[in-house]
Amino acid sequence: MIIVSNKEIIDQILKLRNISVLRSGVQVLDNISIEVNKGDFVGLVGPNGGGKTSLLLTILGELKPLKGDVMVYGHEPACRHNSGMVGWVPQAASNFSGNIRISVRELINLGTLSKNNFLRRMDDNSRDKVDQAIKMVGLIEMENVDISRLSGGQLQRALIGKALASESNFLLLDEPLVGVDRSSKNSLLKLLDDLCHHHGKTIIMVSHDLSAVTQSTHRIIYLEKSIQFDGPSKELPDLNDLAKIRGITDPHSTHIPTHTTKLKRGDV
């Protein structure tokens, strides 16, 4: 019999054990096992179609694994035990509709709503949650600005604020760096690091920006249907080694040049 201490239950946010997932009859995840603990900042990287978003949707309970177990805070995903504890920030900065007219504060306030209270009026408790979320994402001076006027980085901050207003301690971010300029990207990554170190949040961030992920996250998981690498960010193999891990060979390695260079008079 395995005895698990209360501390282990509290510290372990996510446990995936040998999960495989199908989408439209195609296997997108194969035998995935991952554990994530409180305060971890995990970068999830890999090629398009490698299963990154599918993994996040499985953690959310939107996709059901063909086999294996998914445990979030010690329970199955999206059950009443972990309701409101997982914040989902989808790819939004580049896809968010410019036709929506809503202020930063109003957007973040949506994070306090649920299917059980969406008709209620805002009370002091909800107002305090929104105020705190706005402060945490650094948008106090922008709280009454329409989101259509925000930069990509500011919009991502607002969407993260919406997740924080729900009091989620486990954040799943799908490509938050897309559409964000260099200065805003650095600021956003600093915010995420601060949320982990000073606010006890746990983050899994999908990104194609390997340099940014390597510099900011604590750990990187390279996913291409199965896990190709899982370890400290600074130990991520270089691009040549990653290609070898993925089974990609150099097409030029056996190439024999067929041309010659003419020598000019005086070269010999």
C-alpha positions as CSV (number, residue, x, y, z in Angstrom):
1,M,0.0,0.0,0.0
2,I,1.3,3.5,-1.0
3,I,0.9,6.1,1.7
4,V,0.8,9.7,0.4
5,S,1.3,12.5,2.9
6,N,-0.9,15.6,3.1
7,K,2.1,17.7,2.0
8,E,2.6,15.7,-1.1
9,I,-1.1,16.0,-2.0
10,I,-0.9,19.8,-1.5
11,D,2.4,20.3,-3.4
12,Q,1.5,18.0,-6.4
13,I,-0.7,20.1,-8.7
14,L,-0.8,17.7,-11.7
15,K,-0.1,14.1,-12.3
16,L,-0.4,12.4,-15.7
17,R,0.3,8.7,-15.8
18,N,0.7,6.9,-19.2
19,I,-2.0,8.8,-21.0
20,S,-2.8,8.5,-24.7
21,V,-5.2,10.7,-26.5
22,L,-7.1,10.5,-29.8
23,R,-8.5,13.5,-31.7
24,S,-10.7,12.7,-34.8
25,G,-9.5,9.2,-34.7
26,V,-5.8,10.2,-34.8
27,Q,-3.5,9.6,-31.9
28,V,-2.0,12.9,-30.8
29,L,-0.5,11.9,-27.4
30,D,1.2,8.6,-26.7
31,N,2.1,7.3,-23.2
32,I,2.6,10.7,-21.5
33,S,3.6,10.8,-17.9
34,I,4.2,14.2,-16.2
35,E,4.2,15.5,-12.6
36,V,4.0,19.2,-11.8
37,N,4.4,20.7,-8.3
38,K,3.3,23.9,-6.7
39,G,5.3,26.9,-7.9
40,D,6.6,25.2,-11.1
41,F,6.9,27.3,-14.3
42,V,6.9,24.7,-17.1
43,G,7.5,25.6,-20.8
44,L,5.7,23.2,-23.2
45,V,7.4,23.3,-26.6
46,G,7.4,21.3,-29.8
47,P,6.4,21.4,-33.5
48,N,3.0,22.2,-34.8
49,G,0.7,19.2,-34.4
50,G,2.9,17.8,-31.7
51,G,0.1,17.7,-29.2
52,K,0.7,20.7,-27.0
53,T,-2.8,22.2,-27.1
54,S,-4.3,18.7,-26.9
55,L,-2.3,18.2,-23.6
56,L,-3.7,21.4,-22.1
57,L,-7.3,20.4,-23.1
58,T,-6.8,17.0,-21.5
59,I,-5.7,18.7,-18.3
60,L,-8.8,20.9,-18.5
61,G,-11.0,17.8,-19.0
62,E,-12.1,18.9,-22.4
63,L,-10.4,15.8,-23.9
64,K,-10.7,12.4,-22.4
65,P,-7.6,10.1,-22.6
66,L,-7.9,6.8,-24.4
67,K,-5.9,5.3,-21.6
68,G,-4.0,6.5,-18.5
69,D,-4.9,8.7,-15.6
70,V,-5.1,12.5,-15.2
71,M,-5.2,14.0,-11.7
72,V,-5.5,17.7,-11.0
73,Y,-5.1,18.6,-7.3
74,G,-5.6,14.9,-6.6
75,H,-8.9,14.6,-8.5
76,E,-10.1,14.1,-12.0
77,P,-10.1,17.2,-14.2
78,A,-13.0,19.6,-14.1
79,C,-14.7,18.0,-11.1
80,R,-16.2,20.0,-8.2
81,H,-13.1,19.4,-6.1
82,N,-10.9,21.6,-8.4
83,S,-13.6,23.8,-9.8
84,G,-12.2,27.3,-10.3
85,M,-8.7,26.3,-9.4
86,V,-7.4,26.0,-13.0
87,G,-7.1,29.2,-15.1
88,W,-7.2,28.8,-18.9
89,V,-5.6,31.5,-21.1
90,P,-6.1,30.5,-24.8
91,Q,-4.3,31.9,-27.8
92,A,-6.0,35.3,-27.7
93,A,-3.9,38.4,-28.3
94,S,-3.8,37.6,-32.1
95,N,-7.3,36.2,-32.4
96,F,-9.4,38.3,-30.0
97,S,-12.2,40.1,-31.8
98,G,-11.8,43.8,-32.2
99,N,-15.6,44.2,-32.3
100,I,-16.0,43.5,-28.6
101,R,-16.4,46.7,-26.5
102,I,-15.4,46.0,-23.0
103,S,-13.0,47.7,-20.5
104,V,-10.0,46.0,-18.9
105,R,-11.9,46.0,-15.6
106,E,-15.0,44.5,-17.1
107,L,-12.9,41.8,-18.8
108,I,-11.1,40.8,-15.6
109,N,-14.4,40.9,-13.7
110,L,-15.6,38.0,-16.0
111,G,-13.1,35.8,-14.1
112,T,-15.2,36.1,-10.9
113,L,-18.3,34.7,-12.7
114,S,-19.4,31.0,-12.8
115,K,-22.4,29.1,-13.9
116,N,-23.7,29.4,-10.4
117,N,-23.4,33.2,-9.9
118,F,-23.4,34.8,-13.4
119,L,-26.6,36.7,-12.6
120,R,-25.5,38.2,-9.3
121,R,-24.4,41.8,-8.8
122,M,-20.8,42.5,-7.9
123,D,-20.2,42.5,-4.2
124,D,-17.2,43.8,-2.2
125,N,-15.5,40.4,-2.2
126,S,-15.6,40.2,-6.0
127,R,-14.5,43.8,-6.3
128,D,-11.5,43.1,-4.1
129,K,-10.6,40.1,-6.3
130,V,-10.8,42.2,-9.4
131,D,-8.8,45.0,-7.8
132,Q,-6.1,42.6,-6.7
133,A,-5.9,40.9,-10.2
134,I,-5.6,44.3,-11.9
135,K,-2.8,45.2,-9.5
136,M,-1.0,41.9,-10.0
137,V,-0.9,42.3,-13.8
138,G,0.1,45.9,-13.7
139,L,-2.9,47.4,-15.4
140,I,-4.1,49.9,-12.8
141,E,-3.7,52.9,-15.1
142,M,-5.5,51.0,-17.9
143,E,-8.4,49.5,-16.0
144,N,-11.1,51.7,-17.7
145,V,-9.5,51.5,-21.2
146,D,-11.4,49.6,-23.9
147,I,-9.6,46.3,-24.7
148,S,-9.6,47.2,-28.4
149,R,-7.0,49.9,-27.6
150,L,-4.6,47.5,-25.9
151,S,-1.3,46.3,-27.3
152,G,-0.8,42.5,-27.6
153,G,1.1,42.4,-24.4
154,Q,-1.4,44.5,-22.5
155,L,-4.3,42.2,-23.7
156,Q,-2.4,39.1,-22.6
157,R,-1.9,40.7,-19.2
158,A,-5.7,41.4,-19.0
159,L,-6.6,37.9,-19.9
160,I,-4.1,36.5,-17.3
161,G,-5.8,39.0,-14.8
162,K,-9.2,37.4,-15.7
163,A,-7.8,34.0,-14.8
164,L,-6.3,35.4,-11.5
165,A,-9.6,37.0,-10.6
166,S,-11.1,33.5,-10.5
167,E,-8.5,32.8,-7.8
168,S,-7.0,30.1,-10.0
169,N,-3.6,28.9,-8.7
170,F,-2.8,26.7,-11.7
171,L,-2.5,28.6,-15.0
172,L,-2.5,27.0,-18.5
173,L,-1.3,29.5,-21.1
174,D,-1.5,28.7,-24.8
175,E,1.0,30.8,-26.9
176,P,0.7,34.0,-24.7
177,L,3.8,35.5,-26.5
178,V,2.2,35.5,-30.0
179,G,1.6,39.1,-31.2
180,V,3.6,40.6,-28.4
181,D,6.5,42.9,-29.1
182,R,10.0,42.4,-27.5
183,S,9.6,44.9,-24.7
184,S,6.1,43.7,-23.8
185,K,7.3,40.1,-24.0
186,N,10.0,40.7,-21.5
187,S,7.5,42.4,-19.2
188,L,5.0,39.6,-19.5
189,L,7.6,36.9,-18.8
190,K,8.7,38.9,-15.7
191,L,5.1,38.9,-14.6
192,L,4.7,35.2,-15.0
193,D,8.0,34.6,-13.1
194,D,6.7,36.9,-10.3
195,L,3.4,35.0,-10.1
196,C,5.3,31.7,-9.5
197,H,7.9,33.0,-7.0
198,H,5.9,35.5,-5.0
199,H,2.2,34.5,-5.4
200,G,2.5,30.7,-5.4
201,K,1.1,30.2,-8.8
202,T,1.9,27.2,-11.0
203,I,2.2,27.7,-14.7
204,I,2.3,25.6,-17.9
205,M,3.1,27.8,-20.9
206,V,2.9,26.6,-24.5
207,S,5.2,28.6,-26.8
208,H,7.2,28.3,-30.0
209,D,9.7,30.9,-28.8
210,L,12.5,28.6,-27.6
211,S,14.8,31.4,-26.6
212,A,12.2,33.1,-24.4
213,V,11.0,29.8,-22.8
214,T,14.6,28.8,-22.1
215,Q,15.4,32.1,-20.4
216,S,12.2,32.3,-18.3
217,T,10.8,28.9,-17.3
218,H,12.2,26.5,-14.7
219,R,11.6,23.4,-16.8
220,I,11.0,22.5,-20.4
221,I,9.0,19.6,-21.8
222,Y,9.6,19.0,-25.5
223,L,6.5,17.3,-26.9
224,E,6.0,15.6,-30.2
225,K,3.2,13.1,-29.6
226,S,5.4,11.6,-26.9
227,I,7.9,13.4,-24.6
228,Q,11.2,13.9,-26.3
229,F,12.8,15.9,-23.4
230,D,11.8,16.8,-19.9
231,G,14.2,18.6,-17.7
232,P,15.7,21.9,-16.5
233,S,15.3,24.7,-19.1
234,K,19.1,25.3,-19.2
235,E,19.7,21.7,-20.2
236,L,17.5,21.7,-23.3
237,P,19.5,20.2,-26.1
238,D,20.6,22.5,-28.9
239,L,18.8,22.5,-32.3
240,N,21.1,19.9,-33.8
241,D,20.7,17.5,-30.9
242,L,16.9,18.1,-30.9
243,A,16.8,17.1,-34.6
244,K,18.7,13.9,-33.8
245,I,16.3,13.2,-30.9
246,R,13.4,13.6,-33.3
247,G,14.9,11.4,-35.9
248,I,15.6,14.1,-38.4
249,T,18.7,13.6,-40.4
250,D,20.8,16.3,-42.1
251,P,20.0,16.1,-45.9
252,H,23.4,17.5,-46.7
253,S,25.4,15.0,-44.8
254,T,25.9,12.7,-47.7
255,H,25.7,15.4,-50.4
256,I,28.7,15.4,-52.8
257,P,29.2,18.7,-54.6
258,T,28.9,18.3,-58.4
259,H,30.3,21.7,-59.3
260,T,33.8,23.0,-59.5
261,T,35.1,26.5,-59.1
262,K,37.1,27.9,-62.0
263,L,40.5,29.2,-61.0
264,K,41.5,32.7,-62.1
265,R,44.8,33.3,-63.8
266,G,47.4,33.7,-61.1
267,D,45.6,31.5,-58.5
268,V,48.2,28.8,-59.2
